[in-house]
């Protein structure tokens, strides 16, 4: 049985990816002196208690790059999503007056590592990886997608295929349940917590587990009967159904959770304040049309969020399952 309770975030994977776009890693940042920081890594302070890393107090420490690096949460088809984000990155470049490079990442850890290393400036972090980005990399969540100014959400679903013999949640006992990644909310944290709280099922003891790496891979795995069951974000599944990647007759849902917030978009804490303001303007003024609007058709724009308030349920789930993350 695969069990993961601790994730180490600093490693070689992101640095190898960064080399592909010709950027070398900087020297590691020094730890801050004693200060209020809550759950943040010791390189950060949180003097205002908003759970986010403070901006530098010395103007010389502001980062003001001529080229901005942007990425979106790892997906199975990076080429597709690079194209989906083309119009937004062009808009971002126009508003900020900077070049913008789309940086493809292959894991949540690689995304956090890249921002922590100072080589990722702006990104869309999946729900469960947002606290990792905040605590370990200084990520400031600023926006998510929504409709009429209201945050769009999604549910975690546990899915199987017709004829699998799994008709209800209790039938999962002794079966293999595919998760996506230990950092994923709907792909690991939420199902681990909810199966325990609602059904008394301990995923480490009562199930066989495997990690697919991404929601679309889990969904395809169930549709193709490679996995008997999987825990996934139904927002991803909905888009795959809309694109006819999978069909409704390949999937059976046996559980659906309450609604969670979706991907959060933001930037690293040490960007120059003027640049942060320009990035905010880009999110706030992006015309919701083209490939992005087509792919995320359940939303009509970006909506401002509060990490402290809107991600409280996600932090609570992490605490309930006793998840511990190492930043170095």
C-alpha positions in Angstrom: 0.0 0.0 0.0 1.3 3.5 -0.9 1.1 5.8 2.1 2.5 9.3 2.1 2.1 11.6 5.2 5.1 13.9 4.5 6.2 15.7 1.4 9.6 17.2 1.0 9.5 20.2 -1.3 13.0 21.2 -2.1 14.7 18.9 -4.6 16.2 18.6 -8.1 13.0 18.2 -10.2 12.0 21.8 -10.5 15.6 23.0 -10.9 16.0 20.6 -13.8 12.8 21.9 -15.4 14.0 25.5 -14.9 17.2 24.6 -16.8 15.1 23.9 -19.8 14.1 27.6 -20.0 17.7 28.7 -19.3 17.3 29.9 -15.8 19.7 29.0 -13.0 18.7 28.7 -9.4 19.6 31.5 -6.9 21.3 31.1 -3.6 19.0 29.9 -0.9 17.3 32.6 1.2 18.4 33.1 4.7 16.0 32.5 7.6 14.4 35.6 9.1 15.1 36.6 12.7 12.5 35.7 15.3 9.1 37.1 14.2 5.5 36.2 14.1 5.1 33.7 11.3 2.4 31.0 12.2 2.8 28.1 9.8 5.1 29.9 7.4 8.6 28.7 6.7 11.3 30.4 8.8 12.4 32.5 5.9 9.1 34.5 6.1 7.3 36.7 8.7 3.6 37.4 9.1 3.5 40.5 11.3 -0.1 41.5 10.3 -1.6 38.0 11.0 -3.1 37.5 7.5 -1.4 34.0 7.2 0.6 35.3 4.3 4.3 36.1 4.0 5.1 39.8 4.5 6.6 41.8 1.6 10.3 42.7 2.1 10.9 45.6 4.4 14.0 46.6 2.5 13.3 48.0 -1.0 16.5 46.4 -2.2 15.0 43.0 -1.7 12.0 43.6 -4.0 12.0 41.4 -7.2 11.3 43.3 -10.4 12.0 41.0 -13.3 11.9 42.0 -17.0 10.5 38.6 -17.8 7.6 37.2 -15.8 7.2 33.4 -15.4 3.7 32.1 -15.3 2.3 28.6 -14.9 -0.9 26.7 -14.3 -1.4 23.7 -12.1 0.0 20.5 -13.5 -2.3 18.7 -16.1 -1.9 15.7 -18.3 -1.9 17.8 -21.5 0.4 20.8 -20.9 0.4 21.8 -24.6 -3.4 22.2 -24.5 -3.4 24.5 -21.4 -0.4 26.5 -22.7 -2.7 27.5 -25.6 -5.7 28.0 -23.3 -3.6 30.6 -21.3 -2.1 32.3 -24.4 -4.6 35.2 -24.5 -4.2 35.8 -20.7 -0.4 35.8 -20.8 -0.5 38.2 -23.8 -2.8 40.5 -21.7 -0.5 40.2 -18.7 2.4 41.2 -20.9 0.6 44.2 -22.3 -0.6 45.5 -18.9 2.7 44.9 -17.1 5.0 45.9 -20.0 7.0 42.7 -19.4 7.7 39.6 -21.4 5.8 36.6 -20.1 7.0 33.0 -20.3 4.6 30.1 -19.7 6.5 27.5 -17.6 5.2 24.0 -17.7 5.4 22.0 -14.4 4.9 18.3 -14.0 4.0 18.2 -10.3 2.6 20.3 -7.4 6.0 20.0 -5.7 7.8 21.3 -8.8 5.5 24.3 -8.9 6.1 25.2 -5.2 9.9 24.5 -5.6 10.1 26.9 -8.6 8.4 29.7 -6.7 10.4 29.1 -3.6 13.6 29.2 -5.7 12.6 32.6 -7.1 12.0 31.4 -10.6 8.2 31.4 -10.7 6.4 34.7 -10.2 2.8 34.1 -11.0 0.7 30.9 -11.0 -2.5 29.1 -10.7 -2.2 26.7 -7.7 -4.7 23.9 -7.3 -6.9 24.0 -4.2 -4.9 21.7 -2.0 -1.5 23.0 -3.0 -2.3 26.6 -2.1 -1.3 26.2 1.5 2.0 24.6 0.4 2.7 27.6 -1.9 1.7 30.0 0.9 3.7 28.4 3.7 6.8 27.3 1.8 7.1 29.7 -1.2 5.6 33.0 -0.1 2.6 32.6 -2.5 -0.1 35.3 -2.2 -3.4 33.9 -3.4 -5.3 36.8 -5.0 -8.0 35.5 -7.3 -10.0 32.5 -8.4 -12.6 32.1 -11.1 -16.2 32.9 -10.5 -19.6 34.0 -11.9 -21.2 37.4 -11.2 -18.5 38.1 -8.6 -19.2 34.8 -6.7 -16.5 32.2 -6.3 -16.9 29.1 -8.4 -16.4 25.9 -6.6 -16.2 22.2 -7.3 -16.9 18.9 -5.5 -14.7 15.9 -4.8 -16.3 12.8 -6.3 -15.3 9.2 -5.8 -15.9 7.5 -9.1 -15.8 3.9 -10.5 -16.9 2.3 -13.7 -20.0 0.3 -14.5 -19.7 -3.3 -13.5 -16.8 -2.8 -11.1 -18.7 -4.3 -8.3 -18.4 -1.0 -6.3 -21.9 0.4 -5.8 -21.4 2.3 -2.5 -18.6 3.7 -0.4 -18.3 0.7 1.9 -17.6 -1.4 -1.2 -14.2 0.4 -1.5 -12.8 -1.5 1.5 -10.1 -3.8 0.3 -10.1 -2.2 -3.2 -7.6 0.1 -4.8 -8.5 3.8 -4.7 -6.5 6.0 -7.0 -5.5 9.4 -5.6 -3.8 12.1 -7.6 -1.1 13.6 -5.5 -0.6 14.0 -1.7 -0.8 17.8 -2.1 -4.2 17.7 -3.8 -7.3 18.6 -1.9 -9.9 16.7 -3.8 -7.3 14.1 -5.0 -6.1 13.1 -1.6 -6.7 15.3 1.5 -10.4 15.7 1.3 -11.2 12.0 0.5 -8.8 10.9 3.3 -10.5 13.1 5.8 -14.1 12.5 4.7 -13.9 8.8 4.3 -12.6 8.6 7.9 -15.1 11.1 9.3 -18.2 9.9 7.5 -17.6 6.2 6.9 -14.9 5.2 9.4 -12.6 4.1 6.5 -8.9 4.6 7.1 -7.3 4.9 3.7 -4.0 3.7 4.9 -5.4 0.5 6.5 -8.6 -0.3 4.8 -7.8 0.4 1.2 -5.1 -0.2 -1.3 -3.9 3.1 -2.7 -2.1 4.4 -5.7 -1.2 7.9 -7.0 -1.9 8.7 -10.7 -0.2 12.2 -10.6 -3.2 14.2 -11.9 -7.0 14.3 -11.9 -7.3 13.7 -15.6 -5.1 10.7 -15.3 -7.2 9.3 -12.5 -10.4 9.9 -14.6 -8.9 8.2 -17.7 -7.7 5.4 -15.5 -11.2 4.7 -14.2 -12.8 5.1 -17.6 -10.3 2.7 -19.1 -10.8 0.3 -16.1 -7.2 0.6 -15.1 -8.3 1.7 -11.6 -11.4 0.3 -9.9 -12.1 3.7 -8.3 -10.6 7.2 -7.9 -11.1 10.4 -6.0 -11.2 13.4 -8.3 -12.3 17.0 -8.8 -15.6 17.0 -10.7 -14.6 20.3 -12.4 -11.9 18.5 -14.2 -14.2 15.6 -15.1 -16.8 18.0 -16.4 -14.3 19.6 -18.8 -13.2 16.2 -20.0 -16.8 15.1 -20.6 -17.4 18.4 -22.5 -14.4 17.6 -24.7 -15.5 14.0 -25.2 -12.2 12.7 -23.7 -14.4 10.4 -21.6 -18.1 9.6 -21.8 -20.8 9.5 -19.1 -21.4 5.8 -19.7 -17.8 5.1 -18.6 -18.2 6.7 -15.1 -20.3 6.1 -12.1 -20.2 8.4 -9.1 -20.6 6.8 -5.6 -19.9 9.9 -3.5 -19.9 13.7 -3.8 -18.6 16.1 -1.2 -19.6 19.6 -0.3 -18.3 22.4 -2.5 -14.7 23.5 -2.3 -13.0 26.6 -3.7 -11.1 26.0 -7.0 -7.7 27.0 -8.3 -6.2 30.1 -6.8 -4.1 32.6 -8.9 -1.6 35.0 -7.4 2.0 35.9 -7.1 5.1 35.6 -4.9 5.3 37.9 -1.9 8.6 39.7 -2.8 7.6 41.2 -6.2 7.9 45.0 -6.4 4.6 46.7 -5.2 4.1 48.5 -8.5 4.5 45.2 -10.4 2.0 43.5 -8.0 -0.5 46.4 -8.8 0.0 45.8 -12.5 -0.6 42.1 -12.2 -3.7 42.7 -10.2 -4.9 45.0 -13.0 -4.3 42.3 -15.5 -6.5 39.8 -13.6 -9.2 42.4 -13.0 -9.3 43.7 -16.6 -8.9 40.5 -18.6 -11.8 40.2 -21.1 -13.5 36.8 -20.5 -13.4 35.5 -24.0 -11.4 33.2 -26.3 -9.9 29.9 -25.3 -9.8 30.6 -21.6 -13.5 31.4 -21.4 -14.3 28.4 -23.5 -12.3 26.0 -21.3 -13.7 27.5 -18.1 -17.2 28.1 -19.3 -18.7 27.7 -15.8 -17.1 31.1 -14.9 -17.2 34.6 -16.3 -14.1 36.2 -14.8 -11.6 36.3 -12.0 -12.9 37.0 -8.4 -10.8 38.4 -5.6 -10.4 36.0 -2.6 -9.2 35.9 1.0 -6.8 33.1 1.8 -7.6 33.4 5.5 -11.4 33.1 4.9 -11.9 31.2 1.7 -9.2 28.5 2.3 -10.2 27.8 5.9 -11.9 24.6 5.1 -8.9 23.4 3.1 -6.6 24.1 6.0 -9.0 22.4 8.4 -9.0 19.2 6.3 -5.2 19.2 6.3 -5.2 19.5 10.1 -7.8 16.8 10.5 -5.7 14.2 8.6 -2.5 15.2 10.5 -0.7 16.2 7.3 2.8 17.5 7.8 4.8 19.2 5.1 8.5 20.0 5.1 9.7 23.1 3.3 13.4 22.2 3.2 
